[in-house]
Amino acid sequence: MPFLFLLYVIAYIDRINIGFAGLRMTDELGFSNAVFGFGSGIFFIGYVLLGIPGALLVEKWSARKAMAVTMIVWGCVASGTGLIHSKPEFYTMRFVLGVTEAGFFPGVITYLTHWYRPQDRAKAVAMFMAAIPMSQVIASPISAMLIKVNWLGLSGWRWLLILEGAPAVLCGFISWFYLTDWPRQARWLGAEEREFLSGELERESSQKAAAGRMSLFQALRSRDVILLSLVYFGGTTGTYGLGLWMPKMLQRAGNLSAVATSWYTAIPALIAVPAMLICG
């Protein structure tokens, strides 16, 4: 769980760091707020396309391999975004980033079902998703430092994107060797622990099989799936709307420097971390 938490911190930073980069990027490249908003949001078009296939890949192939490949590719794309010069390049890189990162979150949620019993999963998901506000806490001071630099003739916002994409590549290689797909393969568990956990999960699997399987289209038509999707849609709209635009709103409202804005952005996230864990 600590390692998965770290991976999601990295993933979320690569999604929202465009909000910090935008404090300087929009002026340097001459982007309007409309261009910035569209480019930030086009990420999710690609993200929607491959979310379900990503979860199926974890289930049918290998969680560690799927996550490793996903992270290496998206890390390269995230860093490459720091080299853009035009609107088409901005739109293209954001779209491709969404495509490459799409399988990670649903893949991890699927992966958690390989390790946690049903009665433990709410706590597990809360611990994992607490990485969302924690990523904002971490990204804010790092972005505040990087946005000031000017190395090799490149602006700070470019280094911000280039360097914050690099950990995804590194952790992708680590994931390949570090993660374990199933409890029965975990040499770091004792034999009794492996047998207990595998038995619990197999019992759940047998109960699901007895209840019958849903096709993909049946699942998508399920009342509960539709209602939960609507709830998540509303929550995510607010979360990303705030996450992507908060730096610009704070900067304009308080007439703040880019550095001060990055620090202030961390405050709501500091409150969100314990709140998520308590609720979960």
Backbone as CSV, one residue per row, in Angstrom:
resi,resn,N_x,N_y,N_z,CA_x,CA_y,CA_z,C_x,C_y,C_z
1,MET,0.814,-1.215,0.000,0.000,0.000,0.000,0.858,1.280,0.000
2,PRO,1.937,1.356,0.813,2.771,2.573,0.728,3.316,2.811,-0.674
3,PHE,3.691,1.743,-1.362,4.242,1.910,-2.711,3.150,2.352,-3.692
4,LEU,1.959,1.753,-3.597,0.842,2.170,-4.454,0.478,3.628,-4.176
5,PHE,0.515,3.999,-2.904,0.248,5.385,-2.514,1.241,6.321,-3.209
6,LEU,2.512,5.956,-3.181,3.542,6.761,-3.839,3.270,6.877,-5.340
7,LEU,2.884,5.768,-5.959,2.615,5.788,-7.397,1.469,6.732,-7.737
8,TYR,0.442,6.757,-6.893,-0.697,7.625,-7.194,-0.363,9.090,-6.930
9,VAL,0.489,9.346,-5.949,0.977,10.716,-5.746,1.665,11.206,-7.023
10,ILE,2.526,10.360,-7.575,3.240,10.718,-8.804,2.260,10.917,-9.953
11,ALA,1.292,10.004,-10.070,0.310,10.096,-11.151,-0.494,11.381,-11.052
12,TYR,-0.928,11.709,-9.853,-1.790,12.883,-9.691,-1.007,14.176,-9.893
13,ILE,0.244,14.187,-9.463,1.077,15.370,-9.706,1.196,15.617,-11.212
14,ASP,1.371,14.533,-11.984,1.504,14.689,-13.431,0.204,15.159,-14.085
15,ARG,-0.920,14.964,-13.403,-2.188,15.468,-13.942,-2.383,16.946,-13.633
16,ILE,-2.052,17.350,-12.402,-2.414,18.703,-11.959,-1.276,19.702,-12.049
17,ASN,-0.040,19.225,-12.330,1.059,20.189,-12.344,0.918,21.201,-13.482
18,ILE,0.053,20.908,-14.440,-0.203,21.882,-15.500,-0.827,23.150,-14.921
19,GLY,-1.543,23.016,-13.773,-2.112,24.186,-13.118,-1.033,25.121,-12.602
20,PHE,0.048,24.543,-12.054,1.168,25.360,-11.580,1.974,25.899,-12.755
21,ALA,2.228,25.028,-13.746,2.978,25.466,-14.923,2.257,26.599,-15.642
22,GLY,0.906,26.563,-15.601,0.122,27.578,-16.286,0.309,28.978,-15.751
23,LEU,0.838,29.115,-14.521,1.082,30.440,-13.958,2.087,31.228,-14.803
24,ARG,2.989,30.511,-15.460,3.991,31.166,-16.309,3.834,30.759,-17.786
25,MET,3.379,29.543,-18.014,3.310,29.018,-19.378,2.375,29.827,-20.270
26,THR,1.209,30.172,-19.751,0.223,30.857,-20.589,0.743,32.193,-21.102
27,ASP,1.461,32.919,-20.257,2.022,34.208,-20.697,3.140,34.007,-21.715
28,GLU,4.021,33.046,-21.429,5.176,32.846,-22.313,4.753,32.372,-23.702
29,LEU,3.743,31.491,-23.759,3.321,30.943,-25.047,2.136,31.698,-25.651
30,GLY,1.623,32.694,-24.916,0.521,33.483,-25.437,-0.804,32.749,-25.458
31,PHE,-1.006,31.819,-24.514,-2.258,31.056,-24.445,-3.303,31.861,-23.669
32,SER,-4.528,31.872,-24.162,-5.637,32.452,-23.411,-6.091,31.463,-22.349
33,ASN,-6.952,31.925,-21.436,-7.513,31.023,-20.436,-8.342,29.924,-21.093
34,ALA,-8.980,30.245,-22.220,-9.774,29.244,-22.935,-8.879,28.130,-23.483
35,VAL,-7.733,28.511,-24.030,-6.785,27.516,-24.539,-6.261,26.654,-23.394
36,PHE,-5.904,27.302,-22.287,-5.397,26.566,-21.129,-6.460,25.602,-20.595
37,GLY,-7.698,26.070,-20.483,-8.776,25.222,-19.972,-9.063,24.040,-20.872
38,PHE,-9.091,24.274,-22.173,-9.365,23.183,-23.112,-8.225,22.172,-23.107
39,GLY,-6.988,22.673,-23.094,-5.847,21.774,-23.075,-5.769,20.954,-21.798
40,SER,-6.131,21.576,-20.672,-6.142,20.841,-19.401,-7.211,19.765,-19.417
41,GLY,-8.359,20.083,-20.001,-9.493,19.160,-19.975,-9.438,18.064,-21.012
42,ILE,-8.717,18.290,-22.115,-8.674,17.281,-23.171,-7.977,16.007,-22.688
43,PHE,-7.220,16.127,-21.625,-6.614,14.953,-20.961,-7.661,13.870,-20.722
44,PHE,-8.858,14.271,-20.306,-9.853,13.312,-19.852,-10.581,12.620,-21.001
45,ILE,-10.480,13.171,-22.211,-11.066,12.469,-23.356,-10.283,11.181,-23.601
46,GLY,-8.974,11.298,-23.629,-8.153,10.102,-23.765,-8.283,9.180,-22.569
47,TYR,-8.435,9.768,-21.405,-8.538,8.992,-20.167,-9.779,8.100,-20.168
48,VAL,-10.896,8.638,-20.660,-12.151,7.882,-20.687,-12.046,6.673,-21.621
49,LEU,-11.330,6.831,-22.726,-11.295,5.794,-23.750,-10.685,4.488,-23.261
50,LEU,-9.671,4.565,-22.410,-8.927,3.362,-22.050,-9.052,2.985,-20.575
51,GLY,-9.963,3.593,-19.844,-10.118,3.271,-18.427,-10.534,1.824,-18.192
52,ILE,-11.588,1.393,-18.858,-12.086,0.018,-18.679,-11.089,-1.013,-19.218
53,PRO,-10.538,-0.819,-20.428,-9.513,-1.776,-20.887,-8.331,-1.897,-19.923
54,GLY,-7.972,-0.781,-19.263,-6.865,-0.833,-18.314,-7.164,-1.740,-17.134
55,ALA,-8.393,-1.665,-16.623,-8.785,-2.536,-15.510,-8.812,-3.998,-15.945
56,LEU,-9.289,-4.260,-17.149,-9.346,-5.635,-17.651,-7.937,-6.198,-17.870
57,LEU,-7.012,-5.331,-18.274,-5.641,-5.768,-18.501,-5.006,-6.247,-17.200
58,VAL,-5.283,-5.537,-16.117,-4.759,-5.940,-14.806,-5.326,-7.295,-14.395
59,GLU,-6.603,-7.480,-14.660,-7.276,-8.714,-14.253,-6.832,-9.908,-15.101
60,LYS,-6.665,-9.692,-16.390,-6.409,-10.808,-17.305,-4.925,-11.072,-17.542
61,TRP,-4.097,-10.038,-17.432,-2.670,-10.197,-17.750,-1.850,-10.174,-16.472
62,SER,-1.387,-9.015,-16.069,-0.541,-8.892,-14.881,-0.600,-7.459,-14.386
63,ALA,-0.900,-7.298,-13.103,-1.004,-5.952,-12.535,0.338,-5.238,-12.581
64,ARG,1.380,-5.905,-12.128,2.681,-5.237,-12.048,3.200,-4.882,-13.437
65,LYS,2.987,-5.753,-14.410,3.474,-5.467,-15.761,2.668,-4.340,-16.396
66,ALA,1.337,-4.395,-16.213,0.476,-3.355,-16.790,0.798,-1.992,-16.192
67,MET,0.965,-1.940,-14.874,1.264,-0.663,-14.219,2.660,-0.172,-14.570
68,ALA,3.616,-1.090,-14.690,4.977,-0.693,-15.031,5.025,-0.057,-16.420
69,VAL,4.433,-0.717,-17.392,4.441,-0.191,-18.760,3.702,1.140,-18.823
70,THR,2.542,1.206,-18.141,1.758,2.436,-18.131,2.567,3.603,-17.582
71,MET,3.254,3.387,-16.465,3.993,4.481,-15.823,5.179,4.942,-16.661
72,ILE,5.882,4.019,-17.267,7.045,4.395,-18.080,6.609,5.266,-19.252
73,VAL,5.527,4.853,-19.923,5.075,5.596,-21.096,4.520,6.960,-20.691
74,TRP,3.650,6.981,-19.639,3.071,8.274,-19.286,4.130,9.223,-18.715
75,GLY,5.152,8.699,-18.032,6.213,9.557,-17.531,6.952,10.261,-18.660
76,CYS,7.209,9.522,-19.734,7.872,10.124,-20.899,7.006,11.209,-21.520
77,VAL,5.690,10.943,-21.618,4.777,11.932,-22.201,4.675,13.162,-21.296
78,ALA,4.576,12.935,-19.974,4.467,14.049,-19.026,5.686,14.957,-19.109
79,SER,6.875,14.357,-19.186,8.093,15.160,-19.312,8.143,15.871,-20.657
80,GLY,7.682,15.189,-21.698,7.688,15.777,-23.027,6.806,17.001,-23.141
81,THR,5.794,17.108,-22.279,4.914,18.271,-22.307,5.680,19.556,-22.005
82,GLY,6.790,19.427,-21.294,7.603,20.602,-20.984,8.340,21.171,-22.185
83,LEU,8.240,20.516,-23.343,8.958,20.966,-24.537,8.035,21.555,-25.598
84,ILE,6.760,21.768,-25.252,5.800,22.269,-26.241,6.039,23.753,-26.545
85,HIS,5.540,24.176,-27.728,5.662,25.579,-28.118,4.378,26.149,-28.720
86,SER,3.383,25.304,-28.981,2.193,25.785,-29.680,0.936,25.140,-29.117
87,LYS,-0.216,25.704,-29.482,-1.491,25.147,-29.035,-1.682,23.702,-29.500
88,PRO,-1.475,23.382,-30.795,-1.657,21.981,-31.206,-0.775,21.011,-30.427
89,GLU,0.449,21.411,-30.147,1.341,20.545,-29.364,0.818,20.369,-27.945
90,PHE,0.314,21.441,-27.356,-0.249,21.383,-26.007,-1.440,20.432,-25.964
91,TYR,-2.358,20.587,-26.908,-3.546,19.728,-26.960,-3.149,18.267,-27.180
92,THR,-2.202,18.040,-28.087,-1.803,16.666,-28.403,-1.173,15.983,-27.201
93,MET,-0.267,16.658,-26.524,0.422,16.044,-25.393,-0.522,15.769,-24.232
94,ARG,-1.475,16.676,-23.999,-2.434,16.450,-22.921,-3.358,15.272,-23.246
95,PHE,-3.773,15.167,-24.507,-4.620,14.043,-24.913,-3.864,12.721,-24.770
96,VAL,-2.632,12.689,-25.257,-1.834,11.462,-25.187,-1.541,11.098,-23.734
97,LEU,-1.318,12.090,-22.875,-1.105,11.814,-21.454,-2.326,11.121,-20.856
98,GLY,-3.522,11.575,-21.226,-4.741,10.925,-20.746,-4.849,9.488,-21.207
99,VAL,-4.490,9.231,-22.473,-4.529,7.873,-23.012,-3.552,6.967,-22.270
100,THR,-2.335,7.455,-22.069,-1.299,6.612,-21.465,-1.525,6.369,-19.978
101,GLU,-2.176,7.315,-19.303,-2.387,7.157,-17.865,-3.724,6.497,-17.523
102,ALA,-4.570,6.294,-18.522,-5.950,5.871,-18.278,-6.076,4.586,-17.485
103,GLY,-5.203,3.628,-17.743,-5.358,2.333,-17.102,-4.869,2.269,-15.676
104,PHE,-4.181,3.310,-15.200,-3.528,3.200,-13.892,-4.526,3.142,-12.742
105,PHE,-5.384,4.159,-12.614,-6.284,4.197,-11.460,-7.254,3.009,-11.430
106,PRO,-8.006,2.736,-12.525,-8.888,1.561,-12.470,-8.105,0.272,-12.307
107,GLY,-6.870,0.264,-12.829,-6.046,-0.926,-12.650,-5.689,-1.167,-11.198
108,VAL,-5.345,-0.106,-10.473,-5.000,-0.259,-9.056,-6.233,-0.660,-8.244
109,ILE,-7.383,-0.053,-8.534,-8.605,-0.426,-7.813,-8.903,-1.905,-8.025
110,THR,-8.704,-2.398,-9.248,-8.860,-3.829,-9.513,-7.804,-4.627,-8.751
111,TYR,-6.587,-4.123,-8.749,-5.474,-4.796,-8.069,-5.739,-4.938,-6.572
112,LEU,-6.379,-3.935,-5.963,-6.686,-4.005,-4.532,-7.611,-5.168,-4.208
113,THR,-8.466,-5.556,-5.167,-9.351,-6.711,-4.931,-8.567,-8.020,-4.905
114,HIS,-7.331,-7.999,-5.378,-6.477,-9.185,-5.308,-5.867,-9.359,-3.926
115,TRP,-5.936,-8.321,-3.095,-5.200,-8.332,-1.836,-6.050,-8.056,-0.605
116,TYR,-7.197,-7.397,-0.777,-8.005,-7.010,0.378,-9.370,-7.690,0.329
117,ARG,-9.787,-8.194,1.476,-11.125,-8.779,1.589,-12.170,-7.683,1.436
118,PRO,-13.410,-8.033,1.064,-14.443,-7.006,0.876,-14.607,-6.078,2.069
119,GLN,-14.526,-6.625,3.291,-14.745,-5.799,4.484,-13.572,-4.837,4.752
120,ASP,-12.458,-5.041,4.058,-11.280,-4.183,4.257,-11.070,-3.175,3.133
121,ARG,-11.858,-3.287,2.071,-11.530,-2.511,0.859,-11.822,-1.029,0.991
122,ALA,-12.828,-0.641,1.768,-13.102,0.792,1.921,-11.911,1.498,2.562
123,LYS,-11.318,0.845,3.559,-10.130,1.422,4.198,-8.965,1.472,3.215
124,ALA,-8.810,0.411,2.431,-7.706,0.348,1.475,-7.845,1.433,0.413
125,VAL,-9.046,1.593,-0.120,-9.264,2.609,-1.158,-9.061,4.009,-0.586
126,ALA,-9.508,4.237,0.646,-9.305,5.553,1.276,-7.828,5.851,1.461
127,MET,-7.053,4.843,1.892,-5.609,5.046,2.051,-4.969,5.363,0.706
128,PHE,-5.370,4.623,-0.316,-4.803,4.838,-1.649,-5.182,6.212,-2.189
129,MET,-6.439,6.594,-2.078,-6.912,7.842,-2.677,-6.556,9.072,-1.846
130,ALA,-6.093,8.860,-0.621,-5.564,10.002,0.144,-4.333,10.579,-0.548
131,ALA,-3.810,9.837,-1.506,-2.693,10.348,-2.305,-3.105,11.571,-3.121
132,ILE,-4.409,11.746,-3.381,-4.862,12.895,-4.180,-4.537,14.206,-3.463
133,PRO,-5.063,14.436,-2.246,-4.674,15.678,-1.567,-3.202,15.714,-1.191
134,MET,-2.619,14.548,-0.867,-1.198,14.545,-0.513,-0.338,14.975,-1.695
135,SER,-0.757,14.620,-2.896,0.010,15.039,-4.077,0.004,16.557,-4.221
136,GLN,-1.114,17.178,-3.823,-1.186,18.635,-3.881,-0.287,19.267,-2.828
137,VAL,-0.215,18.643,-1.653,0.681,19.131,-0.597,2.133,19.055,-1.063
138,ILE,2.478,17.949,-1.735,3.859,17.748,-2.181,4.174,18.624,-3.391
139,ALA,3.221,18.679,-4.332,3.465,19.401,-5.584,3.629,20.902,-5.363
140,SER,2.938,21.437,-4.380,2.954,22.887,-4.195,4.347,23.435,-3.899
141,PRO,5.057,22.943,-2.864,6.399,23.487,-2.610,7.404,23.146,-3.705
142,ILE,7.290,21.935,-4.292,8.212,21.569,-5.369,8.016,22.496,-6.563
143,SER,6.741,22.735,-6.902,6.443,23.618,-8.026,6.898,25.046,-7.740
144,ALA,6.748,25.463,-6.472,7.180,26.812,-6.094,8.675,26.990,-6.312
145,MET,9.452,25.930,-6.070,10.898,26.020,-6.268,11.268,25.946,-7.747
146,LEU,10.654,25.003,-8.463,11.040,24.781,-9.856,10.616,25.918,-10.766
147,ILE,9.504,26.558,-10.455,8.998,27.588,-11.360,9.918,28.816,-11.389
148,LYS,10.830,28.903,-10.411,11.740,30.054,-10.351,13.017,29.834,-11.151
149,VAL,13.317,28.583,-11.522,14.616,28.300,-12.120,14.649,28.701,-13.597
150,ASN,15.854,28.787,-14.121,16.045,29.032,-15.549,17.355,28.360,-15.933
151,TRP,17.268,27.051,-16.202,18.449,26.256,-16.511,18.537,25.995,-18.008
152,LEU,19.718,26.068,-18.541,19.976,25.750,-19.951,19.074,26.540,-20.898
153,GLY,18.684,27.730,-20.455,17.843,28.569,-21.291,16.384,28.192,-21.318
154,LEU,15.972,27.235,-20.465,14.579,26.797,-20.407,13.900,27.406,-19.181
155,SER,12.667,27.851,-19.349,11.918,28.474,-18.258,11.595,27.467,-17.168
156,GLY,11.284,28.000,-15.980,10.989,27.145,-14.840,9.798,26.239,-15.050
157,TRP,8.756,26.728,-15.735,7.564,25.884,-15.932,7.896,24.663,-16.787
158,ARG,8.878,24.825,-17.692,9.289,23.675,-18.510,10.009,22.630,-17.647
159,TRP,10.920,23.090,-16.785,11.619,22.162,-15.895,10.652,21.501,-14.923
160,LEU,9.634,22.250,-14.507,8.624,21.697,-13.606,7.990,20.457,-14.236
161,LEU,7.575,20.573,-15.494,6.922,19.453,-16.176,7.920,18.339,-16.501
162,ILE,9.109,18.708,-16.949,10.102,17.696,-17.321,10.518,16.857,-16.112
163,LEU,10.849,17.531,-15.011,11.363,16.810,-13.838,10.269,16.058,-13.088
164,GLU,9.043,16.596,-13.066,7.980,15.902,-12.343,7.434,14.705,-13.116
165,GLY,7.791,14.574,-14.380,7.430,13.371,-15.129,8.423,12.240,-14.938
166,ALA,9.664,12.583,-14.557,10.729,11.581,-14.438,10.457,10.497,-13.385
167,PRO,9.894,10.829,-12.187,9.665,9.768,-11.194,8.739,8.662,-11.686
168,ALA,7.807,8.983,-12.589,6.913,7.946,-13.108,7.710,6.899,-13.888
169,VAL,8.683,7.342,-14.660,9.510,6.405,-15.422,10.311,5.517,-14.469
170,LEU,10.949,6.133,-13.475,11.750,5.375,-12.506,10.886,4.352,-11.761
171,CYS,9.723,4.799,-11.261,8.860,3.894,-10.492,8.225,2.832,-11.375
172,GLY,8.113,3.104,-12.669,7.618,2.081,-13.583,8.549,0.881,-13.617
173,PHE,9.852,1.147,-13.705,10.825,0.048,-13.699,10.830,-0.678,-12.347
174,ILE,10.715,0.099,-11.264,10.684,-0.531,-9.935,9.443,-1.410,-9.787
175,SER,8.301,-0.937,-10.299,7.049,-1.688,-10.183,7.161,-3.077,-10.786
176,TRP,7.867,-3.182,-11.900,7.989,-4.461,-12.604,8.568,-5.541,-11.680
177,PHE,9.522,-5.144,-10.839,10.204,-6.107,-9.977,9.650,-6.137,-8.551
178,TYR,9.038,-5.033,-8.114,8.663,-4.922,-6.702,7.266,-5.462,-6.407
179,LEU,6.297,-5.174,-7.257,4.912,-5.569,-6.984,4.717,-7.074,-7.190
180,THR,3.719,-7.599,-6.509,3.348,-9.010,-6.622,1.894,-9.090,-7.062
181,ASP,1.608,-9.905,-8.058,0.261,-9.928,-8.630,-0.782,-10.514,-7.680
182,TRP,-0.438,-11.613,-7.009,-1.422,-12.315,-6.166,-0.770,-12.745,-4.847
183,PRO,-1.566,-12.870,-3.785,-1.001,-13.306,-2.495,-0.268,-14.637,-2.571
184,ARG,-0.747,-15.553,-3.400,-0.098,-16.871,-3.474,1.323,-16.787,-4.020
185,GLN,1.669,-15.658,-4.659,3.018,-15.477,-5.214,3.931,-14.686,-4.275
186,ALA,3.390,-14.251,-3.141,4.126,-13.333,-2.261,5.081,-14.097,-1.345
187,ARG,6.344,-14.074,-1.683,7.344,-14.749,-0.858,7.583,-14.009,0.449
188,TRP,7.181,-12.725,0.501,7.376,-11.932,1.712,6.268,-12.168,2.745
189,LEU,5.282,-13.035,2.408,4.286,-13.479,3.388,4.631,-14.883,3.844
190,GLY,4.257,-15.188,5.086,4.420,-16.553,5.560,3.425,-17.482,4.872
191,ALA,3.700,-18.797,4.928,2.835,-19.772,4.245,1.402,-19.701,4.763
192,GLU,1.227,-19.562,6.080,-0.122,-19.496,6.651,-0.843,-18.230,6.204
193,GLU,-0.104,-17.128,6.123,-0.714,-15.866,5.675,-1.163,-15.968,4.223
194,ARG,-0.315,-16.560,3.380,-0.681,-16.736,1.975,-1.928,-17.595,1.842
195,GLU,-1.971,-18.684,2.573,-3.115,-19.598,2.489,-4.390,-18.943,2.997
196,PHE,-4.277,-18.199,4.102,-5.465,-17.539,4.660,-6.035,-16.531,3.674
197,LEU,-5.171,-15.645,3.177,-5.647,-14.582,2.304,-6.159,-15.145,0.980
198,SER,-5.447,-16.107,0.410,-5.891,-16.727,-0.839,-7.236,-17.423,-0.642
199,GLY,-7.386,-18.088,0.507,-8.648,-18.768,0.791,-9.813,-17.802,0.914
200,GLU,-9.585,-16.667,1.589,-10.631,-15.653,1.731,-11.058,-15.102,0.368
201,LEU,-10.101,-14.822,-0.481,-10.407,-14.249,-1.789,-11.048,-15.283,-2.713
202,GLU,-10.623,-16.527,-2.606,-11.241,-17.588,-3.410,-12.685,-17.827,-2.978
203,ARG,-12.951,-17.696,-1.681,-14.323,-17.844,-1.198,-15.214,-16.747,-1.780
204,GLU,-14.693,-15.530,-1.818,-15.455,-14.432,-2.414,-15.697,-14.685,-3.897
205,SER,-14.663,-15.180,-4.572,-14.779,-15.461,-6.003,-15.829,-16.530,-6.268
206,SER,-15.884,-17.530,-5.408,-16.885,-18.594,-5.562,-18.298,-18.057,-5.366
207,GLN,-18.464,-17.158,-4.396,-19.771,-16.544,-4.168,-20.211,-15.705,-5.362
208,LYS,-19.256,-14.987,-5.961,-19.583,-14.198,-7.151,-19.980,-15.102,-8.299
209,ALA,-19.240,-16.217,-8.470,-19.540,-17.140,-9.561,-20.924,-17.743,-9.391
210,ALA,-21.283,-18.052,-8.137,-22.604,-18.625,-7.875,-23.720,-17.632,-8.171
211,ALA,-23.415,-16.346,-7.975,-24.432,-15.315,-8.226,-24.585,-15.003,-9.710
212,GLY,-23.644,-15.494,-10.524,-23.717,-15.236,-11.957,-22.865,-14.042,-12.356
213,ARG,-22.415,-14.052,-13.599,-21.546,-12.997,-14.098,-22.332,-12.014,-14.944
214,MET,-21.901,-10.770,-14.918,-22.471,-9.730,-15.766,-21.571,-9.523,-16.976
215,SER,-22.182,-9.259,-18.111,-21.389,-8.812,-19.251,-21.045,-7.337,-19.037
216,LEU,-20.132,-6.812,-19.848,-19.747,-5.417,-19.744,-20.963,-4.507,-19.933
217,PHE,-21.793,-4.813,-20.924,-22.940,-3.953,-21.217,-24.013,-4.054,-20.131
218,GLN,-24.146,-5.217,-19.522,-25.067,-5.343,-18.385,-24.573,-4.499,-17.212
219,ALA,-23.269,-4.515,-16.993,-22.707,-3.712,-15.902,-22.932,-2.227,-16.142
220,LEU,-22.746,-1.796,-17.384,-22.913,-0.383,-17.700,-24.373,0.058,-17.604
221,ARG,-25.310,-0.890,-17.734,-26.739,-0.560,-17.620,-27.256,-0.710,-16.193
222,SER,-26.419,-1.206,-15.295,-26.842,-1.424,-13.912,-27.221,-0.104,-13.241
223,ARG,-28.334,-0.094,-12.532,-28.787,1.119,-11.852,-27.738,1.636,-10.886
224,ASP,-27.151,0.721,-10.101,-26.168,1.145,-9.096,-24.914,1.723,-9.756
225,VAL,-24.476,1.108,-10.840,-23.303,1.616,-11.547,-23.579,3.019,-12.084
226,ILE,-24.760,3.214,-12.655,-25.123,4.525,-13.210,-25.179,5.579,-12.110
227,LEU,-25.815,5.262,-10.989,-25.937,6.233,-9.900,-24.574,6.575,-9.300
228,LEU,-23.751,5.557,-9.076,-22.423,5.812,-8.522,-21.557,6.597,-9.506
229,SER,-21.735,6.342,-10.786,-20.993,7.098,-11.800,-21.389,8.564,-11.784
230,LEU,-22.680,8.839,-11.613,-23.148,10.227,-11.554,-22.583,10.941,-10.327
231,VAL,-22.568,10.241,-9.196,-22.002,10.823,-7.976,-20.522,11.140,-8.187
232,TYR,-19.808,10.176,-8.757,-18.368,10.364,-8.969,-18.102,11.453,-10.004
233,PHE,-18.978,11.526,-11.007,-18.859,12.589,-12.017,-18.935,13.965,-11.362
234,GLY,-19.916,14.129,-10.466,-20.058,15.416,-9.788,-18.871,15.743,-8.910
235,GLY,-18.417,14.760,-8.149,-17.273,14.982,-7.274,-16.000,15.278,-8.044
236,THR,-15.784,14.526,-9.119,-14.569,14.706,-9.903,-14.566,16.049,-10.625
237,THR,-15.733,16.478,-11.102,-15.822,17.782,-11.759,-15.366,18.886,-10.812
238,GLY,-15.844,18.828,-9.566,-15.437,19.822,-8.583,-13.973,19.723,-8.213
239,THR,-13.498,18.482,-8.037,-12.112,18.269,-7.622,-11.130,18.777,-8.668
240,TYR,-11.331,18.372,-9.912,-10.403,18.796,-10.959,-10.596,20.261,-11.333
241,GLY,-11.832,20.726,-11.293,-12.054,22.147,-11.558,-11.277,23.012,-10.590
242,LEU,-11.306,22.606,-9.322,-10.566,23.349,-8.299,-9.064,23.124,-8.431
243,GLY,-8.677,21.852,-8.627,-7.252,21.533,-8.684,-6.533,22.212,-9.835
244,LEU,-7.163,22.252,-11.005,-6.516,22.820,-12.178,-6.528,24.351,-12.176
245,TRP,-7.587,24.936,-11.592,-7.750,26.390,-11.684,-7.408,27.135,-10.396
246,MET,-7.267,26.422,-9.271,-6.999,27.104,-8.008,-5.748,27.998,-8.065
247,PRO,-4.630,27.522,-8.639,-3.468,28.417,-8.684,-3.754,29.743,-9.399
248,LYS,-4.454,29.677,-10.532,-4.752,30.913,-11.254,-5.748,31.789,-10.485
249,MET,-6.741,31.154,-9.841,-7.723,31.944,-9.081,-7.072,32.630,-7.893
250,LEU,-6.217,31.909,-7.163,-5.528,32.502,-6.019,-4.603,33.631,-6.455
251,GLN,-3.879,33.389,-7.537,-2.951,34.411,-8.019,-3.688,35.705,-8.367
252,ARG,-4.840,35.561,-9.025,-5.578,36.755,-9.439,-6.271,37.414,-8.253
253,ALA,-6.862,36.603,-7.370,-7.612,37.165,-6.238,-6.708,37.885,-5.246
254,GLY,-5.516,37.312,-5.024,-4.637,37.889,-4.013,-3.486,38.682,-4.569
255,ASN,-3.426,38.795,-5.907,-2.305,39.492,-6.546,-0.973,38.923,-6.047
256,LEU,-0.892,37.582,-6.056,0.246,36.876,-5.480,1.291,36.558,-6.544
257,SER,2.510,36.315,-6.094,3.550,35.818,-6.989,3.284,34.347,-7.279
258,ALA,3.938,33.828,-8.318,3.758,32.417,-8.654,4.216,31.515,-7.508
259,VAL,5.276,31.900,-6.819,5.798,31.099,-5.709,4.819,31.089,-4.538
260,ALA,4.332,32.272,-4.140,3.379,32.345,-3.023,2.097,31.594,-3.350
261,THR,1.650,31.684,-4.598,0.436,30.977,-5.013,0.599,29.475,-4.835
262,SER,1.753,28.940,-5.231,2.000,27.500,-5.109,1.929,27.043,-3.659
263,TRP,2.455,27.873,-2.737,2.405,27.502,-1.312,0.981,27.518,-0.780
264,TYR,0.210,28.549,-1.097,-1.161,28.649,-0.594,-2.043,27.502,-1.101
265,THR,-1.729,26.986,-2.264,-2.534,25.918,-2.862,-2.519,24.649,-2.011
266,ALA,-1.515,24.485,-1.178,-1.400,23.267,-0.372,-2.361,23.234,0.808
267,ILE,-2.892,24.380,1.224,-3.664,24.443,2.472,-4.912,23.556,2.458
268,PRO,-5.798,23.628,1.441,-6.986,22.754,1.460,-6.625,21.273,1.477
269,ALA,-5.539,20.916,0.771,-5.138,19.513,0.707,-4.702,18.986,2.069
270,LEU,-4.086,19.822,2.895,-3.658,19.396,4.229,-4.845,18.980,5.088
271,ILE,-5.985,19.623,4.865,-7.197,19.284,5.609,-7.851,18.024,5.027
272,ALA,-7.718,17.849,3.721,-8.392,16.738,3.046,-7.806,15.373,3.412
273,VAL,-6.509,15.297,3.668,-5.885,13.997,3.940,-6.506,13.297,5.147
274,PRO,-6.533,13.917,6.347,-7.163,13.213,7.478,-8.663,13.007,7.271
275,ALA,-9.333,13.935,6.591,-10.772,13.785,6.361,-11.076,12.542,5.530
276,MET,-10.268,12.283,4.488,-10.490,11.102,3.655,-10.268,9.823,4.437
277,LEU,-9.217,9.788,5.255,-8.925,8.578,6.017,-10.026,8.286,7.039
278,ILE,-10.523,9.341,7.699,-11.598,9.160,8.676,-12.868,8.655,8.004
279,CYS,-13.227,9.265,6.876,-14.443,8.848,6.156,-14.326,7.410,5.659
280,GLY,-13.143,7.067,5.144,-12.945,5.704,4.640,-13.024,4.662,5.742
